[in-house]
């Protein structure tokens, strides 16, 4: 999957924050701690740094949701992170993002922190970031 395709999927995702651009995805992929896993209709990008892994984004095309695709990508990333020596996986999710929060809860992620007013949506609204973590 190319940075262009990732940015396109992001723009279709319904994410209320500013979609990441092709250049931003390219720069992320050029970083040697980054890991990308993808299927035809979605991707996960994360990073693995020693004992801590982090999911940066998981996006599945709206027409292909609730088919277990995100769960599978997350499982693959957790295995890669564990095999690389990570003990925990972190991520940030908007407080209002109920589908993502349900997904991570179903996979065993627990709240470990919160950043108030962390996200600024394109319509000007703000939202808190919830920080989740899972032992892997
Ligand atoms: C969040 C997202 C990645 C989930 O992808 P997905 O492939 O549909 O997720 P899965 O099919 O693996 O879902 C697994 C479980 O998570 C929960 N879940 C996922 N989406 C849900 C929803 N919209 N409502 C309620 N529960 C949901 C359910 O428990 C689901 O199991 P079930 O379908 O058997 O009930 C997808 O909705 C998406 O791309 N959203 C926009 C981008 C985004 O918010 N990414 C997360 C950034 S942190």
Backbone and ligand atoms as CSV (ligand in chain L), in Angstrom:
chain,resi,resn,atom,element,x,y,z
A,1,UNK,N,N,0.850,-1.201,0.000
A,1,UNK,CA,C,0.000,0.000,0.000
A,1,UNK,C,C,0.886,1.251,0.000
A,2,UNK,N,N,0.591,2.190,-0.865
A,2,UNK,CA,C,1.437,3.377,-0.994
A,2,UNK,C,C,0.967,4.491,-0.044
A,3,UNK,N,N,1.843,5.464,0.256
A,3,UNK,CA,C,1.415,6.621,1.058
A,3,UNK,C,C,0.215,7.330,0.445
A,4,UNK,N,N,0.143,7.363,-0.890
A,4,UNK,CA,C,-1.016,7.985,-1.556
A,4,UNK,C,C,-2.305,7.240,-1.205
A,5,UNK,N,N,-2.249,5.901,-1.273
A,5,UNK,CA,C,-3.438,5.087,-0.961
A,5,UNK,C,C,-3.824,5.213,0.514
A,6,UNK,N,N,-2.809,5.326,1.384
A,6,UNK,CA,C,-3.091,5.485,2.818
A,6,UNK,C,C,-3.795,6.817,3.073
A,7,UNK,N,N,-3.289,7.869,2.452
A,7,UNK,CA,C,-3.904,9.195,2.642
A,7,UNK,C,C,-5.324,9.208,2.080
A,8,UNK,N,N,-5.534,8.492,0.970
A,8,UNK,CA,C,-6.873,8.449,0.372
A,8,UNK,C,C,-7.851,7.728,1.307
A,9,UNK,N,N,-7.431,6.578,1.821
A,9,UNK,CA,C,-8.287,5.842,2.771
A,9,UNK,C,C,-8.582,6.700,3.998
A,10,UNK,N,N,-7.560,7.415,4.459
A,10,UNK,CA,C,-7.748,8.272,5.635
A,10,UNK,C,C,-8.820,9.331,5.350
A,11,UNK,N,N,-8.769,9.908,4.145
A,11,UNK,CA,C,-9.728,10.982,3.822
A,11,UNK,C,C,-11.161,10.450,3.742
A,12,UNK,N,N,-11.309,9.136,3.478
A,12,UNK,CA,C,-12.645,8.516,3.380
A,12,UNK,C,C,-13.131,7.968,4.717
A,13,UNK,N,N,-12.267,8.019,5.748
A,13,UNK,CA,C,-12.515,7.222,6.959
A,13,UNK,C,C,-13.603,7.766,7.863
A,14,UNK,N,N,-13.953,9.052,7.686
A,14,UNK,CA,C,-14.913,9.644,8.619
A,14,UNK,C,C,-14.246,10.200,9.858
A,15,UNK,N,N,-12.919,10.139,9.895
A,15,UNK,CA,C,-12.159,10.714,11.002
A,15,UNK,C,C,-12.428,12.219,11.050
A,16,UNK,N,N,-12.738,12.736,12.250
A,16,UNK,CA,C,-13.065,14.163,12.368
A,16,UNK,C,C,-11.828,15.044,12.471
A,17,UNK,N,N,-10.670,14.426,12.710
A,17,UNK,CA,C,-9.447,15.223,12.750
A,17,UNK,C,C,-8.921,15.385,11.318
A,18,UNK,N,N,-7.951,16.256,11.142
A,18,UNK,CA,C,-7.407,16.493,9.795
A,18,UNK,C,C,-6.761,15.209,9.270
A,19,UNK,N,N,-7.178,14.746,8.055
A,19,UNK,CA,C,-6.552,13.539,7.516
A,19,UNK,C,C,-5.057,13.753,7.292
A,20,UNK,N,N,-4.265,12.733,7.546
A,20,UNK,CA,C,-2.824,12.839,7.313
A,20,UNK,C,C,-2.574,12.784,5.815
A,21,UNK,N,N,-1.586,13.581,5.371
A,21,UNK,CA,C,-1.309,13.692,3.935
A,21,UNK,C,C,-0.406,12.549,3.459
A,22,UNK,N,N,-0.309,12.452,2.147
A,22,UNK,CA,C,0.588,11.473,1.531
A,22,UNK,C,C,2.020,11.661,2.042
A,23,UNK,N,N,2.457,12.937,2.121
A,23,UNK,CA,C,3.831,13.223,2.573
A,23,UNK,C,C,4.025,12.782,4.032
A,24,UNK,N,N,3.006,13.026,4.854
A,24,UNK,CA,C,3.121,12.611,6.263
A,24,UNK,C,C,3.248,11.093,6.373
A,25,UNK,N,N,2.446,10.366,5.587
A,25,UNK,CA,C,2.566,8.901,5.613
A,25,UNK,C,C,3.920,8.460,5.067
A,26,UNK,N,N,4.383,9.134,4.008
A,26,UNK,CA,C,5.679,8.757,3.437
A,26,UNK,C,C,6.792,8.958,4.473
A,27,UNK,N,N,6.759,10.108,5.153
A,27,UNK,CA,C,7.791,10.389,6.160
A,27,UNK,C,C,7.747,9.361,7.292
A,28,UNK,N,N,6.535,8.974,7.692
A,28,UNK,CA,C,6.416,7.957,8.747
A,28,UNK,C,C,7.026,6.638,8.291
A,29,UNK,N,N,6.694,6.243,7.049
A,29,UNK,CA,C,7.187,4.954,6.543
A,29,UNK,C,C,8.700,4.954,6.368
A,30,UNK,N,N,9.283,6.141,6.191
A,30,UNK,CA,C,10.735,6.247,6.029
A,30,UNK,C,C,11.477,6.114,7.357
A,31,UNK,N,N,10.732,6.105,8.475
A,31,UNK,CA,C,11.354,5.984,9.793
A,31,UNK,C,C,11.553,4.511,10.107
A,32,UNK,N,N,12.753,4.126,10.566
A,32,UNK,CA,C,13.007,2.686,10.671
A,32,UNK,C,C,12.289,2.008,11.835
A,33,UNK,N,N,11.674,2.778,12.735
A,33,UNK,CA,C,10.875,2.160,13.800
A,33,UNK,C,C,9.433,1.871,13.340
A,34,UNK,N,N,9.063,2.367,12.169
A,34,UNK,CA,C,7.676,2.206,11.710
A,34,UNK,C,C,7.401,0.810,11.177
A,35,UNK,N,N,6.167,0.369,11.371
A,35,UNK,CA,C,5.712,-0.917,10.812
A,35,UNK,C,C,4.364,-0.680,10.150
A,36,UNK,N,N,4.204,-1.211,8.932
A,36,UNK,CA,C,2.934,-1.082,8.213
A,36,UNK,C,C,2.386,-2.467,7.911
A,37,UNK,N,N,1.115,-2.676,8.233
A,37,UNK,CA,C,0.408,-3.902,7.851
A,37,UNK,C,C,-0.867,-3.474,7.137
A,38,UNK,N,N,-1.222,-4.205,6.086
A,38,UNK,CA,C,-2.402,-3.778,5.346
A,38,UNK,C,C,-3.122,-4.944,4.687
A,39,UNK,N,N,-4.393,-4.691,4.374
A,39,UNK,CA,C,-5.179,-5.595,3.547
A,39,UNK,C,C,-5.638,-4.725,2.378
A,40,UNK,N,N,-6.483,-5.272,1.520
A,40,UNK,CA,C,-6.921,-4.499,0.356
A,40,UNK,C,C,-7.679,-3.237,0.783
A,41,UNK,N,N,-8.389,-3.316,1.911
A,41,UNK,CA,C,-9.289,-2.222,2.269
A,41,UNK,C,C,-8.958,-1.547,3.597
A,42,UNK,N,N,-7.743,-1.671,4.038
A,42,UNK,CA,C,-7.396,-1.029,5.294
A,42,UNK,C,C,-5.937,-1.216,5.643
A,43,UNK,N,N,-5.499,-0.462,6.638
A,43,UNK,CA,C,-4.094,-0.571,7.053
A,43,UNK,C,C,-3.946,-0.221,8.525
A,44,UNK,N,N,-2.820,-0.647,9.057
A,44,UNK,CA,C,-2.383,-0.239,10.402
A,44,UNK,C,C,-0.958,0.266,10.264
A,45,UNK,N,N,-0.697,1.432,10.837
A,45,UNK,CA,C,0.684,1.883,10.937
A,45,UNK,C,C,1.009,2.076,12.420
A,46,UNK,N,N,2.158,1.538,12.806
A,46,UNK,CA,C,2.569,1.654,14.198
A,46,UNK,C,C,4.069,1.812,14.277
A,47,UNK,N,N,4.572,1.901,15.512
A,47,UNK,CA,C,6.022,1.921,15.652
A,47,UNK,C,C,6.427,1.074,16.844
A,48,UNK,N,N,7.628,0.552,16.740
A,48,UNK,CA,C,8.161,-0.338,17.765
A,48,UNK,C,C,9.475,0.255,18.236
A,49,UNK,N,N,9.496,0.657,19.530
A,49,UNK,CA,C,10.714,1.246,20.088
A,49,UNK,C,C,11.013,0.534,21.403
A,50,UNK,N,N,11.952,-0.398,21.332
A,50,UNK,CA,C,12.345,-1.194,22.509
A,50,UNK,C,C,11.129,-1.836,23.179
A,51,UNK,N,N,10.912,-1.531,24.470
A,51,UNK,CA,C,9.856,-2.243,25.199
A,51,UNK,C,C,8.452,-1.713,24.898
A,52,UNK,N,N,8.375,-0.547,24.266
A,52,UNK,CA,C,7.073,0.062,24.015
A,52,UNK,C,C,6.747,0.099,22.525
A,53,UNK,N,N,5.579,-0.439,22.189
A,53,UNK,CA,C,5.091,-0.331,20.823
A,53,UNK,C,C,3.914,0.638,20.839
A,54,UNK,N,N,3.628,1.228,19.682
A,54,UNK,CA,C,2.526,2.189,19.613
A,54,UNK,C,C,1.782,2.046,18.296
A,55,UNK,N,N,0.469,1.946,18.392
A,55,UNK,CA,C,-0.364,1.974,17.189
A,55,UNK,C,C,-0.620,3.448,16.863
A,56,UNK,N,N,-0.209,3.874,15.673
A,56,UNK,CA,C,-0.397,5.276,15.291
A,56,UNK,C,C,-1.727,5.496,14.591
A,57,UNK,N,N,-2.142,4.548,13.773
A,57,UNK,CA,C,-3.439,4.662,13.110
A,57,UNK,C,C,-3.869,3.309,12.564
A,58,UNK,N,N,-5.145,3.044,12.643
A,58,UNK,CA,C,-5.757,1.871,12.006
A,58,UNK,C,C,-6.980,2.389,11.268
A,59,UNK,N,N,-7.053,2.106,9.991
A,59,UNK,CA,C,-8.189,2.595,9.204
A,59,UNK,C,C,-8.685,1.486,8.280
A,60,UNK,N,N,-9.983,1.238,8.343
A,60,UNK,CA,C,-10.633,0.289,7.445
A,60,UNK,C,C,-11.669,1.060,6.622
A,61,UNK,N,N,-11.705,0.798,5.326
A,61,UNK,CA,C,-12.678,1.476,4.454
A,61,UNK,C,C,-14.090,1.272,5.019
A,62,UNK,N,N,-14.915,2.329,5.006
A,62,UNK,CA,C,-16.264,2.235,5.595
A,62,UNK,C,C,-17.103,1.058,5.073
A,63,UNK,N,N,-16.897,0.628,3.826
A,63,UNK,CA,C,-17.707,-0.475,3.270
A,63,UNK,C,C,-17.247,-1.850,3.743
A,64,UNK,N,N,-16.133,-1.913,4.470
A,64,UNK,CA,C,-15.564,-3.217,4.844
A,64,UNK,C,C,-15.359,-3.340,6.348
A,65,UNK,N,N,-16.179,-2.636,7.115
A,65,UNK,CA,C,-16.047,-2.671,8.576
A,65,UNK,C,C,-16.854,-3.810,9.187
A,66,UNK,N,N,-16.576,-4.115,10.435
A,66,UNK,CA,C,-17.225,-5.191,11.212
A,66,UNK,C,C,-16.991,-6.557,10.574
A,67,UNK,N,N,-15.858,-6.721,9.915
A,67,UNK,CA,C,-15.497,-8.011,9.329
A,67,UNK,C,C,-14.250,-8.581,10.001
A,68,UNK,N,N,-13.826,-7.937,11.070
A,68,UNK,CA,C,-12.655,-8.423,11.804
A,68,UNK,C,C,-11.316,-7.971,11.233
A,69,UNK,N,N,-11.356,-7.060,10.240
A,69,UNK,CA,C,-10.106,-6.665,9.582
A,69,UNK,C,C,-9.177,-5.892,10.516
A,70,UNK,N,N,-9.729,-4.925,11.258
A,70,UNK,CA,C,-8.872,-4.148,12.170
A,70,UNK,C,C,-8.320,-5.050,13.263
A,71,UNK,N,N,-9.152,-5.945,13.797
A,71,UNK,CA,C,-8.684,-6.851,14.858
A,71,UNK,C,C,-7.513,-7.690,14.362
A,72,UNK,N,N,-7.627,-8.153,13.117
A,72,UNK,CA,C,-6.557,-8.994,12.566
A,72,UNK,C,C,-5.263,-8.193,12.400
A,73,UNK,N,N,-5.380,-6.966,11.889
A,73,UNK,CA,C,-4.178,-6.129,11.711
A,73,UNK,C,C,-3.527,-5.825,13.067
A,74,UNK,N,N,-4.358,-5.551,14.066
A,74,UNK,CA,C,-3.814,-5.241,15.397
A,74,UNK,C,C,-3.101,-6.473,15.976
A,75,UNK,N,N,-3.720,-7.657,15.803
A,75,UNK,CA,C,-3.074,-8.894,16.279
A,75,UNK,C,C,-1.730,-9.120,15.610
A,76,UNK,N,N,-1.661,-8.850,14.330
A,76,UNK,CA,C,-0.401,-9.025,13.584
A,76,UNK,C,C,0.655,-8.041,14.087
A,77,UNK,N,N,0.221,-6.798,14.327
A,77,UNK,CA,C,1.166,-5.793,14.829
A,77,UNK,C,C,1.651,-6.168,16.236
A,78,UNK,N,N,0.747,-6.606,17.096
A,78,UNK,CA,C,1.147,-6.977,18.460
A,78,UNK,C,C,2.180,-8.110,18.423
A,79,UNK,N,N,1.968,-9.074,17.520
A,79,UNK,CA,C,2.919,-10.199,17.427
A,79,UNK,C,C,4.299,-9.705,16.970
A,80,UNK,N,N,4.285,-8.849,15.949
A,80,UNK,CA,C,5.558,-8.280,15.447
A,80,UNK,C,C,6.272,-7.504,16.561
A,81,UNK,N,N,5.477,-6.709,17.319
A,81,UNK,CA,C,6.072,-5.906,18.393
A,81,UNK,C,C,6.658,-6.818,19.476
A,82,UNK,N,N,5.903,-7.829,19.843
A,82,UNK,CA,C,6.380,-8.762,20.874
A,82,UNK,C,C,7.643,-9.482,20.397
A,83,UNK,N,N,7.637,-9.950,19.161
A,83,UNK,CA,C,8.809,-10.643,18.610
A,83,UNK,C,C,10.022,-9.714,18.555
A,84,UNK,N,N,9.777,-8.400,18.497
A,84,UNK,CA,C,10.872,-7.418,18.457
A,84,UNK,C,C,11.282,-6.970,19.852
A,85,UNK,N,N,10.651,-7.523,20.888
A,85,UNK,CA,C,11.073,-7.221,22.266
A,85,UNK,C,C,10.165,-6.277,23.028
A,86,UNK,N,N,9.054,-5.859,22.424
A,86,UNK,CA,C,8.151,-4.957,23.150
A,86,UNK,C,C,7.346,-5.736,24.196
A,87,UNK,N,N,7.023,-5.037,25.277
A,87,UNK,CA,C,6.238,-5.632,26.364
A,87,UNK,C,C,4.825,-5.069,26.405
A,88,UNK,N,N,4.661,-3.847,25.843
A,88,UNK,CA,C,3.370,-3.169,25.918
A,88,UNK,C,C,3.080,-2.494,24.590
A,89,UNK,N,N,1.796,-2.329,24.346
A,89,UNK,CA,C,1.381,-1.570,23.157
A,89,UNK,C,C,0.472,-0.427,23.613
A,90,UNK,N,N,0.775,0.779,23.159
A,90,UNK,CA,C,0.008,1.982,23.522
A,90,UNK,C,C,-0.729,2.520,22.297
A,91,UNK,N,N,-1.709,3.339,22.542
A,91,UNK,CA,C,-2.338,4.119,21.471
A,91,UNK,C,C,-3.147,5.245,22.081
A,92,UNK,N,N,-3.497,6.198,21.230
A,92,UNK,CA,C,-4.373,7.309,21.629
A,92,UNK,C,C,-5.624,7.254,20.782
A,93,UNK,N,N,-6.766,7.509,21.414
A,93,UNK,CA,C,-8.017,7.520,20.654
A,93,UNK,C,C,-8.879,8.663,21.176
A,94,UNK,N,N,-9.645,9.292,20.275
A,94,UNK,CA,C,-10.521,10.391,20.707
A,94,UNK,C,C,-11.631,9.840,21.601
A,95,UNK,N,N,-11.923,10.577,22.660
A,95,UNK,CA,C,-12.968,10.165,23.614
A,95,UNK,C,C,-14.297,9.864,22.906
A,96,UNK,N,N,-14.606,10.622,21.849
A,96,UNK,CA,C,-15.885,10.448,21.150
A,96,UNK,C,C,-15.872,9.319,20.112
A,97,UNK,N,N,-14.728,8.678,19.905
A,97,UNK,CA,C,-14.615,7.634,18.867
A,97,UNK,C,C,-15.066,6.286,19.444
A,98,UNK,N,N,-16.388,6.125,19.528
A,98,UNK,CA,C,-16.931,4.950,20.220
A,98,UNK,C,C,-16.599,3.643,19.523
A,99,UNK,N,N,-16.605,3.622,18.180
A,99,UNK,CA,C,-16.318,2.343,17.514
A,99,UNK,C,C,-14.892,1.902,17.806
A,100,UNK,N,N,-13.941,2.843,17.745
A,100,UNK,CA,C,-12.546,2.468,18.029
A,100,UNK,C,C,-12.394,2.069,19.500
A,101,UNK,N,N,-13.050,2.794,20.398
A,101,UNK,CA,C,-12.926,2.439,21.826
A,101,UNK,C,C,-13.489,1.037,22.088
A,102,UNK,N,N,-14.593,0.697,21.402
A,102,UNK,CA,C,-15.166,-0.652,21.577
A,102,UNK,C,C,-14.218,-1.712,21.014
A,103,UNK,N,N,-13.638,-1.395,19.864
A,103,UNK,CA,C,-12.674,-2.331,19.257
A,103,UNK,C,C,-11.526,-2.611,20.238
A,104,UNK,N,N,-10.904,-1.553,20.758
A,104,UNK,CA,C,-9.733,-1.748,21.621
A,104,UNK,C,C,-10.112,-2.418,22.935
A,105,UNK,N,N,-11.285,-2.082,23.443
A,105,UNK,CA,C,-11.740,-2.725,24.674
A,105,UNK,C,C,-11.921,-4.227,24.440
A,106,UNK,N,N,-12.511,-4.573,23.279
A,106,UNK,CA,C,-12.719,-5.994,22.955
A,106,UNK,C,C,-11.389,-6.735,22.843
A,107,UNK,N,N,-10.334,-6.005,22.501
A,107,UNK,CA,C,-9.016,-6.637,22.342
A,107,UNK,C,C,-8.182,-6.584,23.625
A,108,UNK,N,N,-8.761,-6.046,24.702
A,108,UNK,CA,C,-8.057,-6.080,25.991
A,108,UNK,C,C,-7.279,-4.833,26.348
A,109,UNK,N,N,-7.476,-3.745,25.614
A,109,UNK,CA,C,-6.776,-2.494,25.941
A,109,UNK,C,C,-7.482,-1.799,27.106
A,110,UNK,N,N,-6.682,-1.212,27.989
A,110,UNK,CA,C,-7.200,-0.534,29.177
A,110,UNK,C,C,-6.740,0.918,29.190
A,111,UNK,N,N,-7.582,1.778,29.770
A,111,UNK,CA,C,-7.238,3.204,29.852
A,111,UNK,C,C,-6.114,3.417,30.866
A,112,UNK,N,N,-5.063,4.126,30.424
A,112,UNK,CA,C,-3.959,4.428,31.342
A,112,UNK,C,C,-3.723,5.932,31.465
A,113,UNK,N,N,-4.456,6.740,30.697
A,113,UNK,CA,C,-4.254,8.182,30.794
A,113,UNK,C,C,-5.218,8.946,29.913
A,114,UNK,N,N,-5.142,10.256,30.034
A,114,UNK,CA,C,-6.035,11.120,29.258
A,114,UNK,C,C,-5.330,12.442,28.989
A,115,UNK,N,N,-5.495,12.970,27.780
A,115,UNK,CA,C,-4.967,14.305,27.455
A,115,UNK,C,C,-6.143,15.187,27.085
A,116,UNK,N,N,-6.398,16.172,27.930
A,116,UNK,CA,C,-7.580,17.018,27.720
A,116,UNK,C,C,-7.412,17.928,26.503
A,117,UNK,N,N,-8.494,18.045,25.730
A,117,UNK,CA,C,-8.519,18.919,24.549
A,117,UNK,C,C,-7.367,18.655,23.581
A,118,UNK,N,N,-6.996,17.421,23.451
A,118,UNK,CA,C,-5.823,17.053,22.647
A,118,UNK,C,C,-6.112,17.130,21.152
A,119,UNK,N,N,-7.318,16.729,20.767
A,119,UNK,CA,C,-7.670,16.732,19.346
A,119,UNK,C,C,-8.442,17.989,18.978
A,120,UNK,N,N,-8.116,18.527,17.805
A,120,UNK,CA,C,-8.922,19.619,17.263
A,120,UNK,C,C,-9.538,19.118,15.960
A,121,UNK,N,N,-10.866,19.039,15.920
A,121,UNK,CA,C,-11.538,18.543,14.731
A,121,UNK,C,C,-11.614,19.637,13.669
A,122,UNK,N,N,-11.834,19.208,12.411
A,122,UNK,CA,C,-11.860,20.183,11.312
A,122,UNK,C,C,-13.009,21.178,11.460
A,123,UNK,N,N,-14.066,20.794,12.202
A,123,UNK,CA,C,-15.177,21.734,12.413
A,123,UNK,C,C,-14.947,22.647,13.627
A,124,UNK,N,N,-13.759,22.586,14.213
A,124,UNK,CA,C,-13.417,23.486,15.316
A,124,UNK,C,C,-13.628,22.878,16.696
A,125,UNK,N,N,-14.409,21.782,16.778
A,125,UNK,CA,C,-14.617,21.154,18.092
A,125,UNK,C,C,-13.318,20.544,18.599
A,126,UNK,N,N,-13.253,20.394,19.907
A,126,UNK,CA,C,-12.084,19.747,20.502
A,126,UNK,C,C,-12.526,18.483,21.208
A,127,UNK,N,N,-11.579,17.593,21.419
A,127,UNK,CA,C,-11.911,16.360,22.146
A,127,UNK,C,C,-10.681,15.906,22.922
A,128,UNK,N,N,-10.958,15.172,23.989
A,128,UNK,CA,C,-9.863,14.615,24.774
A,128,UNK,C,C,-9.290,13.382,24.076
A,129,UNK,N,N,-8.035,13.106,24.318
A,129,UNK,CA,C,-7.434,11.844,23.888
A,129,UNK,C,C,-7.402,10.904,25.082
A,130,UNK,N,N,-7.853,9.688,24.849
A,130,UNK,CA,C,-7.736,8.645,25.863
A,130,UNK,C,C,-6.520,7.809,25.486
A,131,UNK,N,N,-5.657,7.556,26.451
A,131,UNK,CA,C,-4.476,6.732,26.197
A,131,UNK,C,C,-4.760,5.322,26.706
A,132,UNK,N,N,-4.603,4.362,25.808
A,132,UNK,CA,C,-4.891,2.965,26.139
A,132,UNK,C,C,-3.601,2.153,26.045
A,133,UNK,N,N,-3.561,1.066,26.800
A,133,UNK,CA,C,-2.377,0.211,26.775
A,133,UNK,C,C,-2.772,-1.247,26.995
A,134,UNK,N,N,-1.935,-2.117,26.493
A,134,UNK,CA,C,-2.154,-3.562,26.662
A,134,UNK,C,C,-0.793,-4.234,26.815
A,135,UNK,N,N,-0.698,-5.159,27.759
A,135,UNK,CA,C,0.505,-5.992,27.865
A,135,UNK,C,C,0.451,-6.994,26.718
A,136,UNK,N,N,1.554,-7.174,26.012
A,136,UNK,CA,C,1.517,-8.080,24.844
A,136,UNK,C,C,2.455,-9.273,25.054
L,1,LIG,C1,C,-12.345,1.566,14.307
L,1,LIG,C2,C,-12.170,0.734,13.026
L,1,LIG,C3,C,-10.673,0.664,12.667
L,1,LIG,C4,C,-12.705,-0.686,13.298
L,1,LIG,O1,O,-12.425,-1.500,12.165
L,1,LIG,P1,P,-13.228,-2.863,11.895
L,1,LIG,O2,O,-12.445,-3.674,10.893
L,1,LIG,O3,O,-14.626,-2.561,11.558
L,1,LIG,O4,O,-13.168,-3.569,13.323
L,1,LIG,P2,P,-13.425,-5.119,13.634
L,1,LIG,O5,O,-14.355,-5.693,12.601
L,1,LIG,O6,O,-12.111,-5.811,13.817
L,1,LIG,O7,O,-14.205,-5.008,15.027
L,1,LIG,C5,C,-13.925,-5.880,16.120
L,1,LIG,C6,C,-14.846,-5.544,17.274
L,1,LIG,O8,O,-14.704,-4.167,17.676
L,1,LIG,C7,C,-15.980,-3.645,18.071
L,1,LIG,N1,N,-16.428,-2.650,17.098
L,1,LIG,C8,C,-15.800,-2.245,15.980
L,1,LIG,N2,N,-16.517,-1.280,15.358
L,1,LIG,C9,C,-17.619,-1.064,16.108
L,1,LIG,C10,C,-18.741,-0.196,15.986
L,1,LIG,N3,N,-18.868,0.670,14.953
L,1,LIG,N4,N,-19.699,-0.247,16.942
L,1,LIG,C11,C,-19.598,-1.094,17.991
L,1,LIG,N5,N,-18.553,-1.965,18.155
L,1,LIG,C12,C,-17.577,-1.940,17.230
L,1,LIG,C13,C,-16.923,-4.846,18.073
L,1,LIG,O9,O,-16.790,-5.477,19.336
L,1,LIG,C14,C,-16.318,-5.704,16.971
L,1,LIG,O10,O,-16.685,-7.063,17.050
L,1,LIG,P3,P,-18.073,-7.553,16.373
L,1,LIG,O11,O,-18.144,-6.961,14.983
L,1,LIG,O12,O,-17.941,-9.037,16.379
L,1,LIG,O13,O,-19.167,-7.019,17.266
L,1,LIG,C15,C,-12.988,1.342,11.837
L,1,LIG,O14,O,-14.302,1.631,12.287
L,1,LIG,C16,C,-12.383,2.621,11.272
L,1,LIG,O15,O,-11.587,2.572,10.332
L,1,LIG,N6,N,-12.758,3.797,11.845
L,1,LIG,C17,C,-12.243,5.101,11.374
L,1,LIG,C18,C,-10.773,5.279,11.728
L,1,LIG,C19,C,-10.544,5.173,13.225
L,1,LIG,O16,O,-11.282,5.731,14.011
L,1,LIG,N7,N,-9.440,4.446,13.579
L,1,LIG,C20,C,-9.023,4.302,14.957
L,1,LIG,C21,C,-8.066,5.416,15.309
L,1,LIG,S1,S,-7.439,5.243,16.957
